[in-house]
Amino acid sequence: MIAIVKYNAGNVQSVQYALQRIGVESVVTDNFDSIRQADKVIFPGVGHAQSAMQYLRETGLDTLLLSLQQPVLGICLGLQLLCKHSQEGDTNCLGIFDTEVKLFSSPALKVPQIGWNNIYGYKSVLFNELPEQSFMYTVHSYYAALSDETVATTEYILPFSAALQKNNFYAVQFHPEKSGTAGETILKNFIRIP
């Protein structure tokens, strides 16, 4: 079973619908035992880093997430919360990835970035059989800086992490659940991870 973590952030249902489209059953839950016993865990989210982290700490979900041994996939805000710190609300996050999350700044380009962006430089099983420079759908004002844990790169204003990986933790800044067949390929690859 795939557990989708239910917490104080949006976009959870669209991930469940995307999994249904590829024939994968999932449950949206904040139950600790259900999350611990799941084969895979997806940690999606759209929202504000500070309020989301506050909710995770108040419920103990922060400690639970850090203890997970099975494959975990963070999506969008989920990626940012798995990093060590976010400029959004000057928030200390979960610290799986030793990466800072920063606010885009540009006088020429609009923030948030909304739309399609190509990703490249794949270094993870998440991208098996995915053509280089595939386009993914993105909505965000903050980005994870490039680091040793970057496993795919994209650019808007500057190059940044499209995906991160460390041990059993995987994360993507874009929305695979809204990225058509390319996004479905990534979700299928995550499901196949042993």
Buried (B, 14 or more C-beta within 10 A) or exposed (E): EBBBBBBBBEBBEBBBEBBEEEEBEBBBBBEBEBBBEBEBBBBBBBBBBBBBBBBBEEBEBBEBBEEBEBBBBBBBBBBBBBBBBBBBEEBEBBBBBEBBBBEBEEEEEEBEBEEBBBBBBBEBBBBEEBEEEBBBBBBBBBBBBBBEBBBBBBEBEEBBBBBBBBEBBBBBBBBBBBBEEBBBBBBBBBBEBE
